[in-house]
Amino acid sequence: LASKIGELVSSFRLALQVLASLARFTLAARYFSDNTPHFSFLSASSDAMISAMFTLPCDGVVSVLLQVAHDLRVELTFVVVFGFLWVAGRHVEAAFVRKSRRNMFKQVPAGMNTSAAKYCWQAAPCFSKDRTDSPQAPPRSRPDVRDGLVMQTAELPRVPATSMPVAKIDPSLLCDPTRLVPEVLHLCRTQVQRALEIYRTAMLVGLSLRHMPQADCRNLFMELVTSAIRAGKTDEALRLLHDLREQGPGVTVALLASSTKLCTSKQLYHECLAIYDYVSSDSSLRIGDKSIWSCLLFCAVETGLLQRCHFFFEKLKASGAPSLKDYGNMIRCASMTNDCELALALVQELRELGASIDTVVYNTVLAACVAADRVEEARILLGEMEAVGGVTDVITYNLLAKGYAKAGHINRCFQLFDQMLGQNIKPSQVTYGILLDCCINMNEVNKAAEVFDRMTNEGCEMNTVLYTILIKGFARAGQVDQAMHVYEQMRTGRSVPPDLITFSILIKANCDDRRLEAALQLLEAMLEFKLKPDEVVFNNLLGGCVKESRAELARKIYKDMVTAGIRPSNATFSILIQLFAKCKLLDEAVDMLQREPAAQGVSPGPQVFSQLVLCCLRERQGRRAVEVYKLLLEHSSPISAATHSSILGMCVKLNMLDTGAEILGLAAEANGSVDACDAQHLLEAAQRKRKTQCVDACIIAMGRWGIASIIAGH
């Protein structure tokens, strides 16, 4: 205490020194103002000021200090009193802590030495056998709190953040509910894992839940279960419920209600249903709380377990009147299952109950009707909504417009658009997008252009999707110039950036129209927008090379594709085969098919090989066709009858009977699937051409399939 007072006196002395310096400065100012009338204070030299400050009489300084102290008497009194109280409080606190430690060391539990007791004071819960309710213990009105030190009802400190292992706690104390329950309840607020460890250890050393007072048992498990759920330990919560049901008095409805509500608020929907499934397996439990069924209904909708919603909703109705939110969740279930009848029936129930149905519920029912292709029911519901008034919005009309667009009723879409304008509802981007998409799908490009012009005239904010829909319409109609015009308007006039789909549509349209150079320029623009082309873009460019027989350019595009890290597909190889066949480069096609799929980690499909076989046959290169067929056998076996039908049919058509007979023999050796009619047609063609070797080869091959007897009469 003396040291603290000394520090305070030193601080006060320093403050007086500062005040003295200020006083000297003030006296110097007064001196110059009184003795130098021809010069102001600000014009005096610094040397004169300093000399004057040190030549002031001592009585003047003292008088100034006394005047300053008098002016600050209230502030100085507050500082002195506050400092004294602070020093005294710290001294009393230190004495209180030392006394408490001495008392704890005197009350060492049986089997614990003094050093263990000291460790318990510093880092662990100390369960004392001296209760506060003993006659000698003085009553306390509230717990004593000093810097984190809390004396519980057992006159012991609460558990600090760091604790000793639970195994060192006296087992007799763990089995005493009067000491265990308050400690665990406190730990559940800050140290859930520690509370669970103490509870588990108590169960291992013989804590009996059945002999515990029911009130204590309910409080204990209410805190443990809810704390475990708050901490995200739902598996631990299920184990606690198992202990309560198997070794205790059983799970109560109140505990189930708290668990389901807490899981729902924490968005633990699957876990909430799991807790209910376990608790409901107890046939003696009667759940009459409708809040439980309401939470379960919501969890079932959120998890997509829609088949459970009907059961929960029936239980909810049996427990009380469902709320508007409950009906909304059930309508969501009906919408997700496209159950239009159920959604309309629920709306009718709400009307009979006199409930105020909001726009969200109505729109959900409309979505269910549209998804179920019940557009007329949706139209009737829209009329009812307009009659009610104030429950329709732009989403309402967009939903019904989607239904009409899906059904191909373009005129009704525009009628609905005019009806929406009559309700003073402003169309959105989605509205115009639905109209554009409907026009494009119905090949009404002119109407789509009218809608687009109307959007621009009304100042509707344009986006990439709307531009892309219009570009797709012009590209589908073969109006490539119009599509490019919209693209330029999109890029320069409105400053709307095109996306990957926009470029893909434009590149394909230009390639189909034999505008390969324009397509390549679009690819460069695409790279300028920092967009990475995908396989579809490169395949479209390769397709453009096929139309113009640009083999060298195709090789460069394919190389760029591989360099960009885009893996080619069977469609890519098929396009390259078309190109090489058109350019009479079958050797390169065969080499590509032997090398590239393995190099790029792609498994070539049988249709790629059969395509190359047919190309070789068309060029009347039988030896090469047989070579490619052998590759086909290596990569895919057995080969389907449809593949053999196309190959053998081409051989018969082109009178390449020797090649057909050889392929038929290879198919028989590989146990492939060949239709008897195709083999018979090949045999008959060989007989007509009087090719004895082909006939013999066909009969031998057909004999392996057991169909030689069918041909014996021919």
Secondary structure, DSSP 4 states (H G I P E B T S, - for coil): -HHHHHHHHHHHHHHHHHHHHHHHHHHHHHHHHHH-TTS-STTS-HHHHHHHHHTS-HHHHHHHHHHHHHHTHHHHHHHHHHHHHHHHHHHHHHHHHHHHHHHHHHSPPTT--HHHHHHHHHHS----SS-TTSTTSPP-SS--EETTEEB-TTS-BPP-SS---GGGS-HHHHT-HHHHHHHHHHHHHH-HHHHHHHHHHHHHTT--SSSS-HHHHHHHHHHHHHHHHHTT-HHHHHHHHHHHHHHSS---HHHHHHHHHHHHHTT-HHHHHHHHHHHHT-TT-----HHHHHHHHHHHHHHT-GGGHHHHHHHHHHHS---HHHHHHHHHHHHHTT-HHHHHHHHHHHHHTT----HHHHHHHHHHHHHTT-HHHHHHHHHHHHHH-S---HHHHHHHHHHHHHHT-HHHHHHHHHHHHHTT----HHHHHHHHHHHHHTT-HHHHHHHHHHHHHTTPPP-HHHHHHHHHHHHHTT-HHHHHHHHHIIIIIS-PPP-HHHHHHHHHHHHHTT-HHHHHHHHHHHHHTTPPP-HHHHHHHHHHHHHHT-HHHHHHHHHHHHHTTPPP-HHHHHHHHHHHHHTT-HHHHHHHHHHHHHHTT----HHHHHHHHHHHHHTT-HHHHHHHHHHHHHHS-SPPHHHHHHHHHHHHHTT-HHHHHHHHHHHHHTT----HHHHHHHHHHHHHTT-HHHHHHHHHHHHHTT-HHHHTT-
